[in-house]
Amino acid sequence: MTDPQLLDALMEESAEQDVPGFLKKRDLCRGLMLRGCGVYHVAHYTAGVLDFALDLLAHETAPPAVDDADLRQRRDLHRRAGAHLVYRATELNRRLWELQSGALIRMVVQTRAGLVFCNSVVGSEHVVGFGAAPQSAGDLADPALVSEIDRAAAELATDLRRLVRQRSQNPGGWLTAQDGQHPPDPRTSADTVPSQVSGSTGPSDPLAAVLRPAGLHYLSHHRAGEQVAGVDILERPELGPFFNRGVTVADRRTRYRRLAGDLALLALQVSRDLRRTVVGDVARLVLDVEMGAVYYYRLSPDDYLFGVTLDQDAVSQADSSMWTVARQLTEFPG
């Protein structure tokens, strides 16, 4: 049953040229807002132009304003920030094509104040949302704290696709996720020997310990703009179908290393895009493509982890493994 207070606080606004086809889409977005999962702003865009927006910024569960902005300003700032994210997603989609892992279908940004998502629907349509969640202990982003919002956002994107008879792209891998928020401690699991090791890591290092054919396939640690350690299992026979004549194991390693070096700048850019709407810098960034995902976990201002899975079914498991390693490295830096 819908909370009457949520219903009373819900604000809806359509673009000047409203389209009858938006009615069912707006109904789905409204349903997400009223389920009380923590989402307090949702907007739908076509080619980066706002179609309609809904918010609960007047509700007591919404986070406080940044820079003491009033309600009208906050609504405008959230819609502008959403347009910036759609622009980033469109540019990233072109950038990620070199990985030959398909289009960008989901972008997740986590700060200490919650989660912001930008999910592709069809063509140039995107849905962007802001959600509040409990703050992580310390500065490290725990994906479990925002998993309810992330799942709800993935379901919304899937429901919007079904309106035009398109199947789910399994954003976040939530349709195939394991029960529970975090995988078993990798130190209690069977060893997976990495096929490539570089830097100061080794087979018994926390980075190598979390690699799995049905999980993370590539993981590297970066500090002061340089890679200090890296491991992968890209040569495992189970991953053979993910490679072809146009993209070899060596190609992926080269492209991943190049992308890893760029993500710190991207996280900074996204932090600037959101600075007037959410509190805190980007601590976790997920770029979910049709075939797997790319992850960024900030450990400190000049220290981060970069990870990749090629398995769409294992996107959420790989994400949790990233958190496991990040937690170990921040608790035991040596």
Rosetta blueprint (number, residue, H / E / L):
1 M L
2 T L
3 D L
4 P H
5 Q H
6 L H
7 L H
8 D H
9 A H
10 L L
11 M E
12 E E
13 E E
14 S E
15 A L
16 E L
17 Q L
18 D L
19 V L
20 P L
21 G L
22 F H
23 L H
24 K H
25 K H
26 R H
27 D H
28 L H
29 C H
30 R H
31 G H
32 L H
33 M H
34 L H
35 R L
36 G L
37 C L
38 G L
39 V E
40 Y E
41 H E
42 V E
43 A E
44 H E
45 Y E
46 T E
47 A L
48 G L
49 V E
50 L E
51 D E
52 F E
53 A E
54 L E
55 D E
56 L L
57 L L
58 A L
59 H L
60 E L
61 T L
62 A L
63 P L
64 P L
65 A L
66 V H
67 D H
68 D H
69 A L
70 D L
71 L H
72 R H
73 Q H
74 R H
75 R H
76 D H
77 L H
78 H H
79 R H
80 R H
81 A H
82 G H
83 A H
84 H H
85 L H
86 V H
87 Y H
88 R H
89 A H
90 T H
91 E H
92 L H
93 N H
94 R H
95 R H
96 L H
97 W H
98 E H
99 L H
100 Q L
101 S L
102 G L
103 A L
104 L E
105 I E
106 R E
107 M E
108 V E
109 V E
110 Q E
111 T E
112 R L
113 A L
114 G E
115 L E
116 V E
117 F E
118 C E
119 N E
120 S E
121 V L
122 V L
123 G L
124 S L
125 E E
126 H E
127 V E
128 V E
129 G E
130 F E
131 G E
132 A E
133 A L
134 P L
135 Q L
136 S L
137 A L
138 G L
139 D L
140 L L
141 A L
142 D L
143 P H
144 A H
145 L H
146 V H
147 S H
148 E H
149 I H
150 D H
151 R H
152 A H
153 A H
154 A H
155 E H
156 L H
157 A H
158 T H
159 D H
160 L H
161 R H
162 R H
163 L L
164 V L
165 R L
166 Q L
167 R L
168 S L
169 Q L
170 N L
171 P H
172 G H
173 G H
174 W H
175 L H
176 T H
177 A L
178 Q L
179 D L
180 G L
181 Q L
182 H L
183 P L
184 P L
185 D L
186 P H
187 R H
188 T H
189 S L
190 A L
191 D L
192 T L
193 V L
194 P L
195 S L
196 Q E
197 V E
198 S E
199 G E
200 S L
201 T L
202 G L
203 P L
204 S L
205 D L
206 P H
207 L H
208 A H
209 A H
210 V L
211 L E
212 R L
213 P L
214 A L
215 G L
216 L E
217 H L
218 Y E
219 L E
220 S E
221 H E
222 H E
223 R E
224 A L
225 G L
226 E E
227 Q E
228 V E
229 A E
230 G E
231 V E
232 D E
233 I L
234 L L
235 E L
236 R L
237 P H
238 E H
239 L H
240 G H
241 P H
242 F H
243 F L
244 N E
245 R L
246 G L
247 V E
248 T L
249 V H
250 A H
251 D H
252 R H
253 R H
254 T H
255 R H
256 Y H
257 R H
258 R H
259 L H
260 A H
261 G H
262 D H
263 L H
264 A H
265 L H
266 L H
267 A H
268 L H
269 Q H
270 V H
271 S H
272 R H
273 D H
274 L H
275 R L
276 R L
277 T L
278 V L
279 V L
280 G L
281 D L
282 V L
283 A L
284 R E
285 L E
286 V E
287 L E
288 D E
289 V E
290 E L
291 M L
292 G E
293 A E
294 V E
295 Y E
296 Y E
297 Y E
298 R E
299 L E
300 S E
301 P L
302 D L
303 D E
304 Y E
305 L E
306 F E
307 G E
308 V E
309 T E
310 L L
311 D L
312 Q H
313 D H
314 A H
315 V H
316 S H
317 Q H
318 A H
319 D H
320 S H
321 S H
322 M H
323 W H
324 T H
325 V H
326 A H
327 R H
328 Q H
329 L H
330 T H
331 E H
332 F L
333 P L
334 G L
